[in-house]
């Protein structure tokens, strides 16, 4: 009970927690959002939201790059901070440009944004490709 109420943490617990957060957010983003956008590319491309005015197709391709490739890199722990930065930008656009309606409709995007921002700040942890290569 004493350990449960303690504010101290071990380095191992921190690294396991970082691994779980990184893997869960990365894989969920990849499988629930990235693959879906690739699968429905032709149907979505003509009407996809274009916040940067570069064209609907290019905006969708940037979103796929973030939600599929950057999310997979984050899950692996390879170039983690770069991948987290890309995903933070993607989720910030989703929250502020697309889901600018009531907070209930943007709750999932806000949770992803917070998680990716935390990973950007703390890094990949020891149990990652980056951590094992000494980056």
N, C-alpha and C positions, 0 to 999 in steps of 0.2 A: 504494500500500500504506500509505503514511504517513497518508493521509486516512481509510482504512478503520479504522485503529487509534486515531484521534483521538477524544477525548471532546468536542470542540467541535462545535457544530452551527450551521447557518445558519438564519435566520428563515424563509427559503423552504422549506427541508426540514422544519422544524417545522410550518409551515402545511399543507404537502402531506400530511404524516403525520397531522395532525389531521383533515384533510378525508377521507382514506382511512378512518381509524378510524370517524369519524362516519357516513360514507355506508355503509360495510360493515355496521356494527352496526345502524344504523337500518333499512336495506333488508332485511337478513336477518331481523330481528325482525318487520318488517312483513309480509313475504311468507311466511316460514315459520311464523309463529305467529299474527299478527293476522288475516290473511285466512282462515286455517284455522278460527279461532274464530268468525268471522262466518259462514262457510259452514256450520258445524255448530252454529249457535246453538241451534236448537230441540232437537237431540238432547242437547246438553251442559248446557243451562240447568237442568234439574231436578236434576242430580247434581253440579253444579260446586262446587268447594271454597269454603266460606264462612267465611274466617278472622275476619271482623269482625262476623259474625252480623247481616248486613243483608239476607240472603236470597241464594239461589243465583243467581237471575237478575241481581240488582244487582251481585253480586261478579263475575259474568261480564262484565257491561257495563263495569265499572271496568277489568277486565283488558283488554278489547277497546280501550277508550279509550287505555290505556297502550301496548299492543302494536301498535296500528294508527295512531292519530292522533299520539300523542307520538313514536313511532318515525319517522313520516313527517316531522314537524316537525324532529326531530333530523337526519335525513338531509339535509333542505334547509338546515339551519342557521338555522332561524327559531325564535326563543324557545328557543334551544338549552339553556340552563342549566335552565329550567323543565321542558322536555321530559326532560332527563337526570335531573332530580330525581324526576319521576314514574316514570321507568323504573327508577331505583335502588330506589325503594320497592316497585315491582312485583316486581323480581327478588329483593329481600331477603325479601319474603313467600314467593316461590317457593322460595328456598333454605332458609329457616328454618322455614316452616310446612308446606310441601308435600313437599319433598325432604329431610326431616330424616333420611333413611336414609343408607346409606353414600355416601361422597363420589363414587364412580363414577357413581351415578345422578343426582347433582346437578351434575356437572361442567359441563355446558352452561350452566346457570343461574348458576353461579359465574363463568364466563368473561364472560357478559353483564353480570353485576353489577359485576365489576372494570372492564370497558370503559366502562360508563355512568358509574361513579364517577370514572374518570379524566377523562372528558369534562365531568363536572360541575365538577371542579377546574380544568381548563385552559381551558375555554370552547370556542367553536366554531371559532376560528381565523379567519384573514383571508379564506379562500375559503368564505364562507357568506353567507347573506342578512344575518345579524346583523353580520358583519364588514364587509360592503360598505355597510351603512347607518350604520356608525359606532357601534353600541351597545356 
